[in-house]
Amino acid sequence: MHAAVIVFPGSNCDRDLAVALEKAGAKVSMVWHKDTDLPSGVDLIGIPGGFSFGDYLRCGAIAANSPICRSVVKHAEAGGYVMGICNGFQVLTETGLLPGALRRNANLKYICKPVKLRVEACDSIYHAGYEAGQEITIPIAHHDGNYYVDDAKLAQLKDEGRIAFSYIDNPNGSVADIAGVVSKNRRVLGMMPHPERMAETAHGGTDGKPMFDGLMREMALV
Ligand SMILES: NC(=O)CC[C@H](N)C(=O)O
């Protein structure tokens, strides 16, 4: 499986995401935001966490208009896989590939701590390594993680089984405790918590590792 990790000025989790994917067995190419084309044969795009363009305008808004993001959108629209973590989730909402927006945390503070998540019943490759209803601990590190969708879109996300992960004890004010969502075809995932920061024993826990191992297993079957 060939993954591309996109790097923006201000990305700071690009290497972590690349390492997590490599340890699961992927070949990873790092792709600079000014590039216009993805390497040929890319199966999965990873949009990493960080503070792209200093979080100016809105988190992810400038990155979403980078040259490479036109190719990211094309890849997703053609049915390709894309995972966006933290700032990556913010970028994906700004491109319109995922619904909703990430607003300032309800307490107006940057929050950096491990949180408990519930794995929702969502049949995506990103869930293959988990059981529905499983509780996992994954760190968050954001000031704009307060997920918002209006009532109609929330009802649609619920009806379509597109809530990927929920907070057990909501840290940031997100609507319906939502920590992550998927696209209608379940191939685009956005989540605020960082599974790549909980993927080996030295991280203090490995609850993020099944996401990478599971998606590798599933992609071998696609
Ligand atoms: N860790 C991150 O990706 C930070 C996300 C984002 N820039 C925020 O603080 O809200």
The ligand as an SDF file (V2000), in Angstrom:
LIG
                    3D

 10  9  0  0  0  0  0  0  0  0999 V2000
   -2.4100   19.0920   16.7840 N   0  0  0  0  0  0  0  0  0  0  0  0
   -2.9820   19.7770   15.8450 C   0  0  0  0  0  0  0  0  0  0  0  0
   -3.1370   19.3150   14.7160 O   0  0  0  0  0  0  0  0  0  0  0  0
   -3.4130   21.1660   16.1610 C   0  0  0  0  0  0  0  0  0  0  0  0
   -4.6870   21.4840   15.4110 C   0  0  0  0  0  0  0  0  0  0  0  0
   -5.0760   22.9320   15.3020 C   0  0  0  0  0  0  0  0  0  0  0  0
   -4.1600   23.7090   14.6260 N   0  0  0  0  0  0  0  0  0  0  0  0
   -5.6290   23.4320   16.5890 C   0  0  0  0  0  0  0  0  0  0  0  0
   -4.8820   23.7390   17.4950 O   0  0  0  0  0  0  0  0  0  0  0  0
   -6.8210   23.4740   16.7150 O   0  0  0  0  0  0  0  0  0  0  0  0
  1  2  1  0
  2  3  2  0
  2  4  1  0
  4  5  1  0
  5  6  1  0
  6  7  1  0
  6  8  1  0
  8  9  2  0
  8 10  1  0
M  END
$$$$
